[in-house]
Amino acid sequence: MLVNRITTLVSSQAVRGTTLRCIGARAAYSTNGQDFKVTDTEIQIGDKNYKKDAWTNVSPTTLSRVNRKLHLHPQHPISIIRQLIESHFHDFKPFNEFSPVVTTKQNFDDLLIAKDHVTRNRSDNYYINESTMLRAHTSAHQLQGMRSGANKFLISGDVFRRDEIDASHYPVFHQMEGVVFFDADPVKTAEQVNADIASGRLKEAENVKVVDDTIVKPENPMQACHTPETLEPIAAHLKYSINSMLWKLFADEQDLEVRWIDAYFPFTSPSWEVEIKYKGEWLEVLGCGVVQQELMNQAGLHDKIGHAFGLGLERLAMVLFGIPDIRLFWSQDERFIQQFTPGKIQKFQPFSKYPPCIKDMSFWLPTKSWEENDFCELVRDVAGDLVENVELIDDFTHPKSQKRSLCYRILYRSMDRNVTNEEINTIQDRVRGAVEKQFAVELR
Ligand code: DAH
């Protein structure tokens, strides 16, 4: 899980007693989000009611995106990639309809994430209340999948994280989880790995160069209950499965570099990440590893050994389809969706980029501490998808008073029309007002 920062409560003022529906019935391809209702004391999503408490920090903007199900719209790039991966892993059972509303037990405890682990922070997650949240990763359903009786399965869906604002971060994105387990018998596992390789699924492609110099070592160890003989074939299967998927997906891409690096996840050991070099930078596309046996045991799979991976579909789609801004995935503009054909990877043809409107805002903080995620969340709440980028351009502490002043640059731009300066001024005024009120800052 990505590790970020800490938070305060998102204001519910604006939504008291109102029923909100997801926008977007306009475009033919849109799937509406689920109905929801927010009152002073409750949040209703679909036909379920949740009591609000001190943990509640989910915003109406985010709730409106719950269940848009971009991953199920056949013409949408996210869905096209999902289907291509599913056809590659054709003997895996796909689960695409698990609800994004999960318990904190599913999202954290079941995955052995410690009670005080930073990934539980309110500033990084959307809590409906203390025990319920919008899932932060599809790993939240690993146990469900393991208990389903399938020994190879995929789980796709939307995941929610509070984050910074730029072209590759959005509070909702899509992940695909894969889990495989075998009999914890080295001979049998080796047989199955060899059978998979022989079946032609694991073909090497010359245009995709994979560098993997990871070795199992004390910092990224084998689990005490495993032996090198059981670990080796399972790790080999994991690595071949991922590499072959990448060789297939990127078959038409020119000279792509992929690398395996060591990682840490509480629910796997050893653990790795896979990165792709894109526009000169290494982009993390998936995390994976050998499933902690304790987790397998919780699912009643004491005599099995498994591997798992979780990949970000937007990241892959941005590289494969050449999509430059993550907001485009949510665009209701026909010029976006009509470019794509189910089953095909085609480069996105950018439609004219509209001019940006840039506004700066500076303020004195009431205390030294500051959570940027909370600020970004509020900006998104007020300005919606018109905000493309938020950047801290000045951080200054007054030498005498020791007061800290920040200056943020907000770049506004619409994906499908020109914005006027007056319109953005009105929004910027609302952002300033909301920031002043929520964070008790002194605007400059
Ligand atoms: N859930 C992790 C994340 O969102 C990714 C991940 C890592 C998934 C390792 C896995 C895994 O299944 O084994 O960052």
Boltz pocket constraint, residues with backbone or C-beta under 6 A from the ligand:
constraints:
  - pocket:
      binder: B
      contacts: [[A, 1], [A, 2], [A, 136], [A, 137], [A, 138], [A, 139], [A, 177], [A, 178], [A, 265], [A, 267], [A, 268], [A, 272], [A, 286], [A, 287], [A, 288], [A, 289], [A, 290], [A, 307], [A, 308], [A, 309], [A, 310], [A, 311]]
      max_distance: 6.0
